[in-house]
Amino acid sequence: MLLGLLFVLAMTRVYQINTVPTWYNGYTTSAFFLTVLLSGPLFAALLLRAGESRL
């Protein structure tokens, strides 16, 4: 899990480059981590529900 968070942090650093002013702010980092916090549990719940279904 720690490696996953470090990967997301590294991706935010890639997106925060000086040539794109709209990405060079703190909102980029918060948007990435909020996406992880919101979509991670939803995707896990979807996979758990799909795993319980019998064909």
trRosetta pair geometry for C-beta under 8 A, 3 or more apart (Angstrom, degrees):
i j d omega theta_ij theta_ji phi_ij phi_ji
1 4 5.5 -50 -154 32 37 115
1 5 6.7 34 151 -15 66 102
2 5 5.8 -54 -151 37 35 109
2 6 6.3 34 151 -17 66 106
3 6 5.5 -54 -146 39 34 112
3 7 6.2 40 152 -25 65 103
4 7 5.5 -51 -149 32 31 114
4 8 6.6 30 153 -16 64 102
4 36 7.9 147 148 -151 107 134
5 8 5.7 -50 -149 35 35 110
5 9 6.4 37 151 -18 65 105
5 36 7.9 124 -105 153 67 164
6 9 5.5 -53 -147 38 34 114
6 10 6.3 37 152 -21 66 103
7 10 5.6 -52 -148 35 32 112
7 11 6.5 33 152 -20 64 103
8 11 5.6 -52 -149 35 34 112
8 12 6.6 35 152 -20 64 101
8 32 5.5 158 -179 150 99 116
8 33 6.4 112 142 -86 138 67
8 36 5.6 -23 -108 -57 158 147
9 12 5.8 -51 -151 32 33 110
9 13 6.7 35 150 -19 63 103
9 29 7.8 26 -127 -139 64 102
10 13 5.6 -53 -153 33 36 113
10 14 6.7 39 149 -22 65 101
11 14 5.5 -48 -151 31 38 114
11 15 6.6 32 153 -14 66 105
11 32 6.4 169 93 -143 108 146
12 15 5.7 -57 -148 40 36 108
12 16 6.2 27 155 -16 68 110
12 28 5.7 142 -153 127 91 97
12 29 4.5 74 -171 -103 150 71
12 32 4.8 -131 -76 19 106 158
12 33 7.9 -15 -58 -34 143 86
13 16 5.9 -59 -141 40 31 106
14 17 7.4 -17 170 -42 40 102
15 20 7.8 -68 -179 71 64 137
15 23 5.1 -117 160 -179 88 130
15 28 5.3 -165 109 -176 123 136
15 32 7.6 167 29 -59 146 130
16 23 6.0 -149 -100 136 45 89
16 24 5.3 103 -160 -117 73 57
16 25 7.7 -161 -124 19 104 27
16 28 5.6 171 -73 74 92 151
16 29 7.4 -4 -51 -49 133 91
17 20 5.8 63 69 24 89 92
17 23 6.9 23 37 89 67 123
17 24 6.7 -91 75 -78 28 102
18 21 7.9 12 -176 -80 46 61
18 24 6.0 60 -108 -94 37 151
20 23 4.3 25 109 25 116 113
20 24 6.5 151 86 -26 64 92
21 24 5.6 -62 -141 33 35 113
22 25 7.7 -55 -179 6 32 113
23 28 5.2 66 -166 -84 69 140
24 28 7.6 3 -77 -8 13 141
25 28 6.1 124 66 -6 62 94
26 29 5.7 -52 -161 37 53 109
26 30 6.2 44 147 -13 79 108
27 30 5.6 -59 -143 45 37 108
27 31 5.8 42 157 -26 70 107
28 31 5.8 -55 -145 34 26 111
28 32 6.6 26 156 -19 61 105
29 32 5.9 -55 -152 33 30 110
29 33 6.5 16 158 -7 65 109
30 33 6.0 -61 -144 44 33 103
30 34 5.9 32 158 -19 68 110
31 34 5.8 -55 -140 40 28 109
31 35 6.3 34 157 -23 62 105
32 35 5.8 -57 -154 32 28 113
32 36 6.7 26 150 -17 63 104
33 36 5.4 -48 -148 35 38 113
33 37 6.2 36 154 -17 68 106
34 37 5.6 -54 -142 40 34 110
34 38 6.0 21 162 -10 68 111
35 38 6.2 -64 -140 44 25 101
35 39 5.6 -3 174 5 67 119
36 39 6.8 -62 -121 49 17 91
36 40 5.4 27 176 -33 59 119
37 40 6.5 -39 -122 24 14 114
37 41 7.7 2 174 -1 46 104
38 41 7.5 -77 -169 38 22 95
38 42 6.7 9 153 -7 61 120
39 42 5.5 -65 -147 46 39 113
39 43 5.8 38 159 -22 75 109
40 43 6.1 -61 -147 37 24 106
40 44 6.4 22 156 -17 62 109
41 44 5.5 -53 -142 38 34 113
41 45 6.2 36 158 -20 67 104
42 45 5.8 -53 -148 36 30 110
42 46 6.4 33 152 -20 63 105
43 46 5.5 -52 -149 35 33 115
43 47 6.4 32 154 -17 65 105
44 47 5.8 -55 -148 38 31 109
44 48 6.3 30 154 -18 65 107
45 48 5.7 -54 -144 38 32 110
45 49 6.2 31 157 -18 65 107
46 49 5.9 -57 -147 38 28 109
46 50 6.2 25 155 -16 64 109
47 50 5.7 -55 -142 40 31 109
47 51 6.1 33 156 -23 65 108
48 51 5.7 -54 -145 35 30 113
48 52 6.7 27 157 -19 62 106
49 52 6.0 -58 -152 33 31 109
49 53 7.1 37 152 -31 62 100
50 53 6.0 -47 -155 17 37 114
